[in-house]
Amino acid sequence: MSGMKQWNSLRLSFQEIRHATENFSKLIGTPGIGKVYYYGELSIHRIRMKVAVKRSPSVFGQAANEFLMEIQFVSGVQHENLVNLVGYCDEEKEKIIVYEYAERGSLDTYIMLNHENYTLTWLERLKIVVGAARGLDHLHSHLEGHQHIIHRDITSTHILLDDKCVAKISDFGWPEPQSSPSTLGCLDPEFLSTVMLTKKSDVYSFGVVLFFERSTNPPNGLLAKFITSGYTRLPNRGKPSPRAEAREHSPKGTTVR
């Protein structure tokens, strides 16, 4: 694939990825259309490491430029509190991206779904949110060339934990054309009137995560409606709030600044 030479050091063969995942038999999950994640173990620079393999089945035909942009986004972003890129494969029609594997899963498993086998201590919770804040700050303020990345969907689902309970923000790569700007309950209310996302939008969403990390209740239902200030009709009201009306008359799409 043209335009990939600068990332040759990250290129992995399809054979070694297939071997690492035991022929793609260790399914982790399918979080979205055209996304399938597998667990695997690879030797990188003679170091054995656990990885999450994101494979886009050819039937969905992920555009080459989307694949290229995701690698461009994540290859230049390395931080302890981010899910880092390990490598990629573009042989034949394959579009595979390999990331670090977060062994303990996502934060929502512990604070919203009542993990069956483990309860986080308050000290662990503090360590996790401080780590996630550092990862988000790195995306916003510490990338090369005065660039920054707006995550768009900061939720406890996208804060993963490694085997030492270190927080790692995931899914900060090139946004998919059909993706929602944020999860209901964590969406910056200003987006509803401006139809633009900024660093402050991420900070707002992170604040909602902190609130529910302390209360252990998920941001949904009636409370979420009030949090999002007019995302939907409020109870016992005959018409949408001003923010909802503004949203209906605003052009679709988002502007990242």
Residue frames as qw, qx, qy, qz and C-alpha x, y, z in Angstrom:
[[0.000, 0.890, 0.457, 0.000, 0.00, 0.00, 0.00],
 [0.407, 0.525, -0.032, 0.747, 1.44, 3.35, -1.03],
 [0.234, -0.738, 0.094, -0.626, 2.21, 5.85, 1.68],
 [0.858, -0.499, -0.049, -0.113, 3.14, 3.19, 4.25],
 [0.738, 0.370, -0.370, 0.427, 6.93, 3.14, 3.83],
 [0.022, -0.627, 0.406, -0.665, 7.52, 5.44, 6.78],
 [0.697, -0.392, 0.364, -0.478, 5.91, 2.83, 9.04],
 [0.747, 0.300, -0.586, -0.088, 7.79, -0.19, 7.70],
 [0.139, 0.327, -0.799, 0.486, 9.26, -0.84, 11.13],
 [0.510, -0.030, 0.522, -0.683, 5.73, -1.49, 12.40],
 [0.723, 0.220, -0.400, -0.519, 4.73, -3.86, 9.61],
 [0.520, -0.224, 0.797, -0.210, 3.88, -7.42, 10.70],
 [0.230, 0.110, -0.838, -0.483, 3.34, -10.40, 8.44],
 [0.738, -0.167, -0.151, -0.637, -0.09, -11.97, 8.17],
 [0.767, 0.034, -0.638, 0.061, 1.47, -15.33, 8.99],
 [0.310, 0.090, -0.662, 0.677, 2.84, -14.20, 12.36],
 [0.405, -0.139, 0.212, -0.878, -0.45, -12.51, 13.29],
 [0.811, -0.065, -0.376, -0.443, -2.41, -15.60, 12.36],
 [0.651, 0.050, -0.690, 0.312, -0.02, -17.72, 14.42],
 [0.052, 0.178, -0.509, 0.841, -0.23, -15.30, 17.38],
 [0.557, -0.058, 0.173, -0.810, -4.02, -15.49, 17.42],
 [0.370, 0.009, 0.928, -0.043, -4.14, -19.24, 16.72],
 [0.073, 0.274, 0.753, 0.594, -5.79, -18.61, 13.37],
 [0.272, -0.249, -0.038, -0.929, -8.02, -15.85, 14.78],
 [0.533, -0.334, -0.769, -0.112, -9.70, -18.26, 17.19],
 [0.361, -0.374, -0.572, 0.635, -9.38, -16.12, 20.35],
 [0.016, -0.676, -0.389, -0.625, -12.17, -13.60, 19.90],
 [0.179, -0.124, -0.472, 0.854, -12.22, -10.64, 22.29],
 [0.237, 0.622, 0.538, -0.518, -15.24, -8.81, 20.91],
 [0.293, 0.427, 0.553, 0.653, -16.97, -7.03, 18.04],
 [0.106, -0.501, -0.388, 0.766, -17.52, -3.45, 19.25],
 [0.346, 0.625, 0.018, -0.699, -18.75, -2.11, 15.92],
 [0.825, 0.521, 0.197, -0.093, -19.54, -2.87, 12.30],
 [0.659, 0.672, -0.255, 0.221, -16.40, -3.95, 10.53],
 [0.070, -0.682, 0.618, -0.386, -14.45, -4.29, 13.78],
 [0.946, -0.214, -0.233, -0.067, -13.37, -7.64, 15.17],
 [0.101, -0.768, 0.572, -0.268, -10.82, -7.92, 17.97],
 [0.937, -0.029, -0.344, 0.048, -8.78, -11.03, 18.71],
 [0.546, -0.760, 0.352, 0.020, -6.38, -11.87, 21.52],
 [0.867, 0.398, -0.221, 0.204, -2.86, -12.91, 20.64],
 [0.609, -0.694, 0.242, 0.296, 0.74, -13.16, 21.84],
 [0.659, 0.716, -0.098, 0.209, 3.58, -11.79, 19.74],
 [0.718, -0.366, 0.048, 0.591, 7.35, -11.57, 20.09],
 [0.281, 0.932, 0.054, 0.222, 8.37, -7.95, 19.44],
 [0.190, 0.770, -0.501, 0.347, 12.12, -7.32, 19.60],
 [0.503, 0.114, -0.819, 0.251, 12.45, -10.65, 21.43],
 [0.203, -0.040, 0.593, -0.778, 9.95, -9.57, 24.05],
 [0.138, -0.370, -0.896, -0.204, 6.83, -11.69, 24.40],
 [0.174, 0.111, 0.290, -0.934, 3.76, -9.49, 24.75],
 [0.251, 0.508, 0.815, -0.124, -0.01, -9.83, 24.79],
 [0.029, 0.115, -0.307, -0.944, -1.83, -7.96, 22.04],
 [0.482, 0.540, 0.550, -0.415, -5.30, -7.07, 20.81],
 [0.251, -0.032, 0.678, 0.690, -5.63, -7.59, 17.07],
 [0.430, 0.570, 0.284, -0.640, -8.14, -5.40, 15.27],
 [0.273, 0.018, 0.799, 0.535, -9.11, -6.98, 11.97],
 [0.475, 0.430, 0.076, -0.764, -11.48, -5.42, 9.45],
 [0.632, 0.205, 0.741, 0.096, -13.11, -8.25, 7.45],
 [0.165, -0.080, 0.550, 0.815, -12.84, -7.72, 3.70],
 [0.042, 0.588, 0.778, 0.218, -16.62, -7.93, 3.39],
 [0.127, -0.870, -0.333, 0.341, -16.84, -4.49, 5.03],
 [0.594, 0.529, 0.186, 0.577, -14.08, -3.07, 2.85],
 [0.345, -0.815, -0.105, 0.454, -12.57, -0.50, 5.18],
 [0.473, 0.872, -0.032, 0.121, -11.30, 2.26, 2.91],
 [0.785, 0.151, -0.187, 0.571, -7.54, 2.34, 2.47],
 [0.136, 0.600, -0.154, 0.773, -7.36, 5.99, 3.47],
 [0.654, -0.640, 0.010, -0.403, -9.21, 5.30, 6.76],
 [0.946, -0.185, -0.103, 0.245, -6.77, 2.50, 7.54],
 [0.579, 0.381, -0.130, 0.709, -3.85, 4.77, 6.69],
 [0.157, -0.698, 0.074, -0.694, -5.18, 7.64, 8.77],
 [0.808, -0.563, -0.059, -0.165, -5.72, 5.46, 11.84],
 [0.868, -0.052, -0.103, 0.482, -2.12, 4.25, 11.70],
 [0.325, 0.540, -0.071, 0.773, -0.91, 7.82, 11.18],
 [0.438, -0.732, -0.014, -0.521, -2.90, 9.00, 14.18],
 [0.843, -0.528, 0.040, -0.089, -1.85, 6.34, 16.65],
 [0.862, 0.190, -0.159, 0.442, 1.73, 5.68, 15.51],
 [0.301, 0.527, -0.228, 0.761, 2.91, 9.06, 16.72],
 [0.508, -0.606, 0.130, -0.598, 1.15, 8.82, 20.08],
 [0.707, -0.018, -0.662, 0.250, 3.00, 6.82, 22.70],
 [0.252, -0.542, 0.372, -0.710, 2.21, 7.20, 26.40],
 [0.045, 0.069, -0.935, 0.344, 1.90, 4.98, 29.45],
 [0.331, 0.331, 0.637, -0.612, -1.77, 5.91, 29.83],
 [0.611, 0.451, -0.191, -0.622, -2.78, 5.31, 26.21],
 [0.881, 0.098, 0.462, 0.029, -3.34, 2.03, 24.41],
 [0.048, -0.695, 0.499, 0.516, -0.27, 2.06, 22.19],
 [0.804, 0.497, -0.190, -0.263, 0.16, 0.77, 18.65],
 [0.718, -0.364, 0.563, 0.188, 2.23, -2.40, 18.26],
 [0.201, -0.224, 0.722, 0.623, 2.06, -2.89, 14.51],
 [0.639, 0.455, 0.137, -0.604, -0.09, -3.45, 11.45],
 [0.445, -0.013, 0.819, 0.362, -0.55, -5.73, 8.46],
 [0.477, 0.589, 0.014, -0.652, -1.68, -4.69, 4.98],
 [0.183, -0.192, 0.884, 0.385, -0.91, -7.85, 2.99],
 [0.027, 0.361, 0.849, 0.385, -3.30, -8.55, 0.13],
 [0.268, -0.619, -0.373, -0.637, -6.72, -7.27, 1.24],
 [0.591, -0.480, -0.548, 0.347, -5.96, -7.48, 4.95],
 [0.018, -0.692, 0.122, -0.711, -6.30, -4.38, 7.12],
 [0.763, -0.449, -0.432, 0.172, -5.10, -5.37, 10.58],
 [0.028, 0.738, -0.330, 0.588, -3.95, -3.10, 13.39],
 [0.742, -0.228, -0.570, 0.270, -2.30, -4.54, 16.49],
 [0.216, -0.774, 0.169, -0.570, -2.55, -2.78, 19.85],
 [0.023, 0.281, -0.801, 0.528, -1.42, -3.41, 23.40],
 [0.546, -0.389, -0.703, -0.237, -3.71, -5.77, 25.27],
 [0.280, -0.451, 0.388, -0.753, -5.34, -4.46, 28.44],
 [0.316, 0.004, -0.946, 0.069, -5.65, -7.61, 30.47],
 [0.021, 0.291, 0.756, -0.586, -8.15, -6.40, 33.06],
 [0.124, 0.624, 0.719, 0.281, -10.63, -4.98, 30.57],
 [0.031, 0.576, 0.168, 0.799, -12.54, -1.71, 30.72],
 [0.006, -0.120, 0.535, -0.836, -13.29, 0.45, 33.74],
 [0.600, -0.161, -0.106, -0.777, -17.05, 0.18, 33.27],
 [0.710, -0.069, -0.699, -0.060, -16.82, -3.54, 34.09],
 [0.434, -0.098, -0.664, 0.601, -15.82, -2.59, 37.62],
 [0.032, 0.131, 0.346, -0.929, -17.78, 0.57, 38.38],
 [0.520, 0.105, -0.121, -0.839, -21.00, 0.00, 36.44],
 [0.764, 0.054, -0.530, -0.364, -21.45, -3.71, 35.88],
 [0.684, -0.532, 0.388, -0.314, -20.36, -4.89, 39.34],
 [0.475, 0.472, -0.742, -0.031, -17.45, -7.15, 38.44],
 [0.891, -0.297, -0.257, -0.227, -18.13, -10.60, 39.88],
 [0.887, -0.085, -0.277, 0.359, -14.60, -11.40, 41.01],
 [0.517, -0.042, -0.184, 0.835, -13.07, -8.09, 41.99],
 [0.094, -0.939, -0.331, -0.024, -13.97, -4.75, 43.55],
 [0.462, 0.534, -0.156, 0.690, -11.68, -1.77, 43.07],
 [0.453, -0.535, -0.409, 0.585, -10.39, -0.10, 46.21],
 [0.082, 0.972, 0.177, -0.134, -10.66, 3.68, 46.50],
 [0.348, -0.674, 0.437, 0.484, -6.89, 3.95, 46.15],
 [0.469, 0.105, 0.741, 0.469, -7.03, 1.95, 42.91],
 [0.272, 0.811, 0.511, 0.082, -9.87, 4.14, 41.65],
 [0.119, -0.929, 0.092, 0.338, -7.80, 7.26, 42.37],
 [0.435, -0.389, 0.627, 0.515, -4.79, 5.79, 40.58],
 [0.452, 0.404, 0.725, 0.326, -6.96, 4.93, 37.56],
 [0.199, 0.915, 0.352, 0.003, -8.58, 8.35, 37.15],
 [0.236, -0.829, 0.288, 0.417, -5.26, 10.17, 37.62],
 [0.472, -0.158, 0.714, 0.492, -3.71, 7.94, 34.96],
 [0.380, 0.623, 0.643, 0.233, -6.62, 8.49, 32.57],
 [0.012, 0.967, 0.117, -0.226, -6.34, 12.25, 33.12],
 [0.339, -0.618, 0.498, 0.505, -2.66, 12.12, 32.20],
 [0.466, 0.177, 0.757, 0.423, -3.44, 10.17, 29.05],
 [0.249, 0.832, 0.490, 0.073, -6.10, 12.67, 28.02],
 [0.159, -0.908, 0.121, 0.368, -3.77, 15.59, 28.77],
 [0.457, -0.304, 0.631, 0.548, -1.14, 13.99, 26.52],
 [0.395, 0.506, 0.687, 0.340, -3.63, 13.82, 23.64],
 [0.062, 0.940, 0.335, -0.022, -4.64, 17.44, 24.17],
 [0.111, -0.982, 0.141, 0.061, -1.35, 19.15, 24.90],
 [0.460, -0.646, 0.567, 0.223, 1.79, 17.09, 24.39],
 [0.838, 0.349, 0.376, 0.184, 1.87, 15.82, 20.83],
 [0.489, -0.213, 0.333, 0.777, 4.62, 16.80, 18.41],
 [0.173, 0.267, 0.499, 0.806, 4.20, 19.71, 16.02],
 [0.228, 0.087, 0.271, -0.931, 1.68, 21.58, 18.19],
 [0.497, -0.162, -0.656, -0.545, -0.99, 19.07, 17.20],
 [0.352, -0.113, 0.707, -0.603, -3.66, 17.60, 19.43],
 [0.292, -0.181, -0.875, -0.341, -6.29, 14.89, 19.32],
 [0.529, -0.150, 0.271, -0.790, -9.86, 15.27, 20.54],
 [0.189, -0.045, 0.978, -0.080, -11.05, 11.86, 21.65],
 [0.434, -0.111, -0.426, -0.786, -14.80, 12.50, 21.06],
 [0.792, -0.300, -0.388, -0.365, -16.05, 9.68, 23.29],
 [0.134, 0.360, -0.749, 0.540, -14.45, 9.64, 26.73],
 [0.796, -0.362, -0.095, -0.476, -16.36, 7.04, 28.76],
 [0.573, -0.497, 0.633, -0.157, -15.47, 4.34, 31.27],
 [0.927, 0.274, 0.255, -0.020, -15.78, 1.85, 28.38],
 [0.648, 0.686, -0.143, 0.298, -12.80, 3.50, 26.69],
 [0.170, -0.754, 0.564, -0.291, -10.62, 3.51, 29.81],
 [0.918, 0.050, -0.393, -0.022, -8.88, 0.14, 29.89],
 [0.526, -0.726, 0.419, -0.144, -6.81, -1.42, 32.66],
 [0.572, 0.451, -0.684, 0.031, -3.65, -3.48, 32.27],
 [0.772, -0.205, -0.591, 0.113, -2.57, -6.27, 34.61],
 [0.409, -0.097, -0.461, 0.782, -1.20, -3.70, 37.09],
 [0.031, -0.795, -0.570, 0.208, -4.40, -1.63, 37.01],
 [0.198, -0.346, 0.184, 0.899, -2.73, 1.16, 35.00],
 [0.466, 0.692, 0.408, -0.370, -5.36, 3.14, 33.09],
 [0.285, -0.134, 0.603, 0.733, -5.03, 3.33, 29.30],
 [0.475, 0.552, 0.175, -0.663, -7.34, 5.39, 27.09],
 [0.449, 0.096, 0.803, 0.381, -8.42, 3.54, 23.96],
 [0.336, 0.661, 0.636, 0.214, -10.18, 4.35, 20.67],
 [0.079, -0.810, -0.030, 0.581, -8.54, 7.74, 20.11],
 [0.417, -0.050, 0.623, 0.660, -7.64, 7.00, 16.49],
 [0.144, 0.016, -0.416, -0.898, -9.18, 8.41, 13.32],
 [0.485, 0.229, 0.569, -0.623, -12.97, 8.58, 13.92],
 [0.271, 0.256, 0.862, 0.344, -15.21, 6.52, 11.65],
 [0.123, -0.195, -0.336, -0.913, -17.60, 8.46, 9.40],
 [0.533, -0.463, -0.554, -0.441, -20.64, 6.86, 11.03],
 [0.473, -0.188, -0.672, 0.539, -19.41, 7.17, 14.62],
 [0.299, -0.873, -0.362, -0.133, -21.36, 9.07, 17.25],
 [0.204, 0.732, -0.315, 0.569, -19.51, 12.05, 18.72],
 [0.056, -0.328, 0.734, -0.592, -20.08, 10.79, 22.26],
 [0.287, -0.295, -0.911, 0.032, -22.08, 8.40, 24.39],
 [0.380, -0.676, -0.308, -0.551, -25.42, 9.63, 25.75],
 [0.705, -0.676, -0.193, 0.092, -24.89, 10.90, 29.27],
 [0.644, -0.398, 0.129, 0.640, -21.27, 11.94, 28.63],
 [0.435, 0.556, 0.375, 0.601, -21.92, 14.33, 25.74],
 [0.217, -0.201, -0.145, 0.944, -20.89, 17.96, 26.15],
 [0.243, 0.719, 0.584, -0.288, -24.14, 20.00, 26.13],
 [0.052, 0.698, -0.201, -0.686, -22.46, 22.73, 24.09],
 [0.195, -0.083, 0.830, 0.515, -22.21, 20.32, 21.16],
 [0.246, 0.566, 0.785, -0.051, -25.98, 20.35, 20.86],
 [0.183, 0.905, 0.217, -0.315, -25.97, 24.04, 19.93],
 [0.018, -0.784, 0.444, 0.434, -22.55, 24.49, 18.30],
 [0.948, 0.310, 0.066, -0.038, -22.20, 21.07, 16.61],
 [0.456, 0.684, -0.492, 0.288, -18.48, 21.34, 17.34],
 [0.880, -0.415, -0.161, 0.163, -16.23, 19.35, 19.62],
 [0.169, 0.826, -0.398, 0.363, -13.26, 20.86, 21.46],
 [0.381, 0.218, -0.770, 0.463, -10.81, 19.84, 24.17],
 [0.335, -0.171, 0.450, -0.810, -13.39, 21.10, 26.66],
 [0.815, -0.011, -0.252, -0.522, -15.85, 18.52, 25.30],
 [0.711, 0.123, -0.666, 0.188, -13.47, 15.74, 26.32],
 [0.102, 0.208, -0.618, 0.751, -12.93, 17.35, 29.72],
 [0.607, -0.148, 0.122, -0.771, -16.70, 17.51, 30.28],
 [0.869, 0.027, -0.422, -0.256, -17.09, 13.84, 29.35],
 [0.530, 0.188, -0.694, 0.450, -14.22, 12.93, 31.67],
 [0.220, -0.245, 0.441, -0.835, -15.96, 14.84, 34.46],
 [0.809, -0.101, -0.103, -0.570, -19.06, 12.70, 33.97],
 [0.786, 0.129, -0.594, 0.112, -16.87, 9.59, 34.17],
 [0.202, 0.254, -0.633, 0.703, -15.42, 10.85, 37.46],
 [0.527, -0.224, 0.199, -0.795, -18.91, 11.48, 38.84],
 [0.914, -0.043, -0.166, -0.368, -20.09, 7.97, 38.13],
 [0.616, 0.286, -0.659, 0.323, -16.76, 6.44, 39.10],
 [0.055, -0.234, 0.613, -0.753, -17.52, 7.72, 42.59],
 [0.629, -0.035, 0.251, -0.736, -21.23, 6.91, 42.59],
 [0.235, -0.100, 0.959, 0.123, -20.90, 3.57, 40.72],
 [0.530, 0.553, 0.567, -0.305, -24.08, 4.31, 38.77],
 [0.467, 0.176, 0.565, 0.658, -23.99, 4.39, 34.94],
 [0.110, 0.372, 0.003, -0.922, -24.83, 7.63, 33.08],
 [0.119, -0.224, -0.787, -0.562, -28.12, 6.58, 31.54],
 [0.166, -0.601, -0.773, 0.120, -31.85, 6.85, 32.13],
 [0.068, -0.928, -0.356, -0.084, -33.55, 9.95, 33.48],
 [0.458, -0.743, 0.100, 0.477, -30.40, 11.45, 35.04],
 [0.519, -0.019, 0.493, 0.698, -28.60, 11.30, 31.70],
 [0.203, 0.738, 0.517, 0.383, -31.37, 13.35, 30.12],
 [0.239, -0.960, -0.113, 0.094, -30.77, 16.17, 32.58],
 [0.603, -0.465, 0.317, 0.566, -26.99, 15.89, 32.26],
 [0.445, 0.173, 0.555, 0.681, -27.16, 16.39, 28.51],
 [0.063, 0.494, 0.173, -0.850, -29.42, 19.46, 28.86],
 [0.554, 0.556, 0.052, -0.617, -31.97, 18.81, 26.20],
 [0.059, -0.279, 0.877, 0.387, -30.53, 15.87, 24.31],
 [0.150, -0.358, -0.874, -0.293, -34.07, 14.53, 24.35],
 [0.374, -0.607, -0.231, -0.662, -37.45, 15.82, 25.51],
 [0.005, 0.202, -0.727, 0.656, -37.57, 16.29, 29.26],
 [0.114, -0.395, -0.906, 0.099, -40.41, 14.68, 31.24],
 [0.003, -0.746, -0.595, 0.299, -43.76, 16.45, 31.25],
 [0.017, -0.576, 0.160, 0.802, -42.72, 19.07, 28.74],
 [0.675, 0.585, 0.387, -0.229, -44.53, 19.66, 25.50],
 [0.614, 0.775, -0.124, 0.082, -41.61, 20.80, 23.38],
 [0.826, 0.079, -0.208, 0.519, -37.85, 20.29, 23.17],
 [0.421, -0.733, -0.063, 0.531, -35.48, 22.51, 25.14],
 [0.266, 0.908, -0.171, -0.276, -33.72, 25.39, 23.32],
 [0.230, -0.551, 0.752, 0.280, -30.59, 23.25, 22.92],
 [0.554, 0.203, 0.804, 0.082, -32.59, 20.46, 21.31],
 [0.477, 0.815, 0.281, -0.169, -34.18, 22.94, 18.90],
 [0.045, 0.842, -0.441, -0.307, -30.76, 24.35, 18.01],
 [0.429, -0.269, 0.835, 0.214, -29.50, 20.85, 17.33],
 [0.593, 0.487, 0.640, -0.033, -32.39, 20.14, 14.97],
 [0.408, 0.902, 0.120, -0.067, -31.52, 23.23, 12.88],
 [0.224, -0.780, 0.512, 0.282, -27.73, 22.88, 12.94],
 [0.674, 0.507, -0.499, -0.201, -25.72, 21.25, 10.17],
 [0.966, -0.251, 0.058, 0.007, -24.61, 17.70, 10.90],
 [0.759, 0.377, -0.265, 0.461, -21.01, 16.72, 11.48],
 [0.581, -0.758, -0.069, 0.288, -18.35, 17.93, 13.85],
 [0.409, 0.812, -0.248, 0.335, -15.44, 20.30, 13.64],
 [0.832, -0.374, -0.161, 0.376, -12.31, 19.32, 15.49],
 [0.166, 0.901, -0.176, 0.361, -10.20, 22.21, 16.72]]
